[in-house]
């Protein structure tokens, strides 16, 4: 079979067009579609968004998606009197409570192995965290190419599960009011559709964010208080009936005591002698904390270090959400079953009961037919379905369409031809 040459941007656009022509019936209406604003990033204007669009029903939206090919399809968390009007004239009626759990906000070790930065001035490149200044030309103008791996998405899933636990146990939200979806890229979206919550302003939503992130916790409200040079329990012992952050602090600190390595203990500033005592008497420390929430087995620890250890417990239990997304009552969020312009994956709804077993590298793949010849500049090893690809470095390869499209959307490759 011959090779059909095609320009990269045209190839990606054609694949997205093919999806919306064949699969628009899979795109379902969000609640009260007629009160939502829609936004679209168009292939013809990649960095320009078409906003303030409104659709009376799902059929008109599907027709629009067939005729106007977009790399990304977004809709407002907010409900408006006039969704197509300019922002100051829309007439805000309320908004769903939404959360974005993205690997960018979760501390993992993997970005230093698969994220790439490029100096726009001199072309110098590197991996990991983008520097504040290029070491070669001293300029501060960079382009970043982020990747996502199994560890990234596993970490994002774990934070999503934590968030669900907060919403159900601490806020009394039912499973019927919670909708979870894989974003199509580096994490998960969670929507709460609850009439009482819908009218909350940004400040009220910030209170929810602070609670879930464990910001500003006062220990005396959660079973602990400062006494002289120690942090002591107000109520000793552990109680299975403890609710909210009292239970979470107890469990998080226990987990930190159980899993903390020497390196982690030294990182929070514990002296070598105290670290040795911690490592050598870990079981005693665990029993003491479990019984009466005490760290007294570690002599010389000091109240500030005790507080820091308990803060590690808070970090262990808090859910790492994007705080800006949740407090923004006008936020546009990706529509389920539409494609993500940076991956070619679809935003995929996930059942709360099945989230543990959900595999985004299988369930979010759309393009399962055909093969493409591409030239890859630099790409790490990755999995799609049951197959492993890469790593690739300045080489021409023939890949299934889904794998090729991922690299093309991530701007790590260019099309040589379609077979």
N, C-alpha and C positions, 0 to 999 in steps of 0.2 A: 504494500500500500504506500502511496506517495505521501510526502510531507507538505502540508499546506502552511505557507508562511503567513504570519499575522502579527500586527503590532500589539505590544503587551497591554496597553490600556484598552484597546479595542477588544482584545480577547477577554479580559476580565469583564468588561461591560456586557459583552455578548452572553457570557455565562450567567451573569446576574439577570439579564433580560430573559434568558431561557428559563430560569427558575420561576420568575414571576409570571411568565406566560403559562407554564405548566402547573404551577403549584399555588396560584393565588387563592384557590378555594380552601387551602389549609390555613389561611390567615383569618383569624377570628376577631370579632369586634370587642374592644375593651368596653367596660360598662359605660353607658351614657355617651356613646361615641359622638353624638350630635353636640355635646358640650365640651369637647376636647379640641385643643389646637394640635395640628400636626406639622412636623418639620421634615425636610428631606435634604440630604446632601447628594447633589447631582453629579454624575460623571462628567458632564460638560463643564461644570464649575466645581471642581473637586473640593476647593476650600470655601465654597460659598454655600450657605444653607438657604433653601426656600422655606420660609416660615409663614405662620398665620394662615395656614390652610385648614379648612374645616369640611367634614363629610357628614351628611345626614344619615347615612347608613353604610354598612360594610360593603355593599355591592359597588357603590360609587368609589370607595377607597380602592377596592380591587381593580376596578377599571383604570383608575389613575396609575396604579403601580404597573400595569401592563403597558401603558402608553408613555410614562415618564420614568425612565430607568434610574434608580437611585442606588448609591452605594450603602446608604444607611437610612432607615425609616424610624422616625421618633414621634412620640405623642406626649401630650402634657399630663403630668400627674394631677393637674388642676382641672376644675370644672369652671366654665365661664358662661356668662350670659351671651356674649358675642365673641366666640372663639376666633373668628377671622379678623377682628378689629386689631388695631395697634394696642400694645400692651396696656397703656394707661386708659384705654377705652373698653377693655374686654369685660370688666365686671366680674371680679373673682367671687366664686361661690363656695369654694372649698377645694381640698386636694386629698388624694390618697396619701397615706404615709408610706414612703418608699425608702429602701435601703440598697446601697451598692456595696458589695463586698468584693474588693479587687485585690489581686496579688500585690499590686504596688504598695498597699498599705499594711502588708504583713511581712514582718522581718524573717526572711529565709536566706539561705546561703547561695541559692542558685543564680540570682541575677549576675553575680561576678563571673559566672561561667557562660552565660548566654545573652546578656544585654550588651549592645555595641554602641559606642559613641563615635562621632566623626566631627572633626573640626572643620567648620565651613570655610575657614580662612586658608589653612595650609594643607588640609586633607589628612592630618594625623588621626589615627584611630586607636581605640582601646576598648577593653571590656570592663563591665562592672558599673559602678556609680560614676556618672559624668562629673569630671573635675570642674571646679569653679573657673579655672584658667588653663588654657592649653600650655603644656610644658615646652612645646616647640616654638610657637609664635606669640605666646602670652595673650592671645585674644580670648574672648569669652563668648564665642558664637558656635554652638554645637547643634548637630542633628543626632537624635537618639533613635535607635532601632531596638525595641524591646521584644523579647520572646516570652513564651509561656510554656512551662514543662509540667510533667506529672506532679512534681513537688509543689509548684505554684498552685495548681488547681486543687490538689488534695488539701493544701493549707486553706485555700479559700472555702472549700466545702466544710472543713472543720469549723471555721468561723461562722459560716451560715447556720450550721447545726446549733452552735452556741446561741446565735441570735434567735432562732426559733424557740429555744428553751426559755430565753428571757421573755419573749413576747407572750408565750403561753403561761408560764409559771408566775411571772412577776406582774404582767399587765392583764392577764386574764383574756387574751385574744384567742378565739377558737380557730381550729384548723380550717374551718370553712371560710374564714376571713383572711387567710394567709395564702398568697400565691408566690411560689418560688420558681425561678427560671435561671438556667445557665445563660450568661450574657452573650455567648458566642465568641468570647475572647479570653479575658483573664480572671473571670470570676462569676458572681451570681447576683441577681436582682431579687429583692423580696418586696412585695406589695401588700399592704394592709388596707383592705376595703371595709371600713367600719364607719358608720354614720356619725358616731360621737366624736371620733378622732378627726373626721374630715374637716371640721371647722377650726382646728388648731392653727394658730399663727406660728411664725418662725421661732419666736422665743419659746413657746410651749414645746415645740419639736426639739429645740436645743436641750430642754430639760430631759427629754426622753433619751437623746443622744448621750448626754453627760451620764445618765444613769447606766446605760448599756456599756459605756466606755469606762465606767468606774471613776469618773472625774469628780473630785471634791468630796470624797467620802469622809465622813467624820467617824472615827473609830468608836467613839463612845455611844453612837447610835447602833453599833453592830457588835456589841458584846465585848468590846475591849476599851481600855482607857489608860491614860498616862498616870502612873503613880511613882513619884520620886524618880528613880533612874531606870524604871522598867515599864514595859507595857504589860498590863495585867488583865486577866479576864474579869468582867463584871459578873458574868454567869459562868461558872466552871462546868466542865463536862461537855459532851456533844449531845445534841438533841436532834433527832430525826425530823422533828416538827419545825425546826428553824427555817425561816423563809427568807427570800431576798438575799441581800448582800451579806447578812450575818452568816448564812450557810456557805455562800460563795467564797467569802474571805477565808473561812475555816478550811474548806476543801482546797482552795487554790494554794494556800500556804503549806498545807500538808503535801500537796503535789510538788511544790518547790523543794521542800525538805527532802522528799523522796528521790527526786530526779536531778537535783543540782550537782553539777560536776565541780571539780576543783577550779577549773577555768572560770566557770560562771560565778562561783563564790568570790574569786579574786577580782572579777570584773566589777562587782558591786562594792569593792573596797575592803573586804575582810582581810585582816592580817593573817600571815602564814600560820601563826600559833592557833588562832581561832578556827581557821580553815581545817587544820589537822584535827582539832577537837570535833569539829562538825563531821568530818569524814569518818573518824574512828568511832564516834558515838551516835551515829545516825539513827540506829534503832531506838536508843533511849530518847533521843530528841523527838522522834515520831510518836512514841508512846506518850510523852509529856504533852505534846501539842494535841494529840487526839483526846487525851483525858481532860486537860484543863486549859488548853490554849496558851501554854507557857513555853518560852524559850530559855528558861532559867538554867538548863543543863549546859549552856554555853556561857561560861564565866567570862566577863570582860567584853561582852558583846556591845553593850551600851544601847540606850534608847533610840538613838538616831538610826543605828544599823538594824535594830529590831523593826523599826518603822519601814525601813527600806526593804527588808525581807518580806514583811506583810504586803508592801506595795508590789513586790514580785508576784505574790499570791493573787493580788487584784488583777495584774496584767495577765496572769495565767487564765483567769476566768472571764475577763472582759471580751467582748466581741469587737473585732477590728473592722469597723465600718467606716465608709467615707462620710465624714461628718457634714460636709458641705451639701451633699446630695439630699440628705434627709431634712435639713433645715430650709432648703429652697422650695417654697410653695408654688413656684412656677416652673419647676424642672421638667425638661423633656427627657423621656426615657425610651429605650429601644422597644419596638413593638414585637411581641412574640411571633415566632415563625418567620421573621424577616431575617435577611442576611447581614452579617457584620462585615463592613468594608475592609477591615484589617485582617480577616482570616478566610472569608468565604464560608464560614460556619453559620448555622442559623441559631437565633436565640430560641432555646428549647425549654419548655415548661417541664418542671420536675415535681413529682409527687413527694410530699413530705415523708410518707411512709417508705418510699423507695430511694431517698436521697443517698443513703449509705452505699447503695449498689450502683448509682448512676455513674456512667462513664462518658464524659463529654467528648472524648476522642473516638467514640463510636456513635453515640446518639445524635451528635450535632453535625455529623457529616452529611452533606447534601449531594455532591457530585460524584456518583459512583460508577460512571461509565466513561470510557475513552481514556486516551493517554496523550501526554503533551511532552515535547522536547523543550527543555529550558536550559539556560546557562545560569548557574548559581554562583553568586559571588562568595558568600560565606554563610553557612547555615549549620546549626548544631544537629545532633541526632534527635529524631522525634518519632513518635508512634502515632499511627492512624489506624483504627480498627485493631487488627491483630498483626499488622505489618510494621516493621521498623525501617526508617529511611535515614540516610546521612551517616555521619556528617559530610558536608560538601564544601569544597573550597576551590573557587575559580575553575569549575568544570561543567561540562555539558552532560545532562542526564535525561533519560526518558522516564517519566513518572505517571502514575494514575492522575486523573484530572484533579481530584480533591487535594492530593499532596502538592501538585504543581501550583494549584491556585492559592494554597496557603502561603507558599514561598513568594508568589507574585504579589499577593496582597500585602505581605510584610515587607515588600520592596527589597527582597534578598535575591531576586532572580529576574530574568527577562525571557520572554518567549522566543524560541527559535523556530518552532513549528508544531502543528497539530497533526497527529497520525490518525 
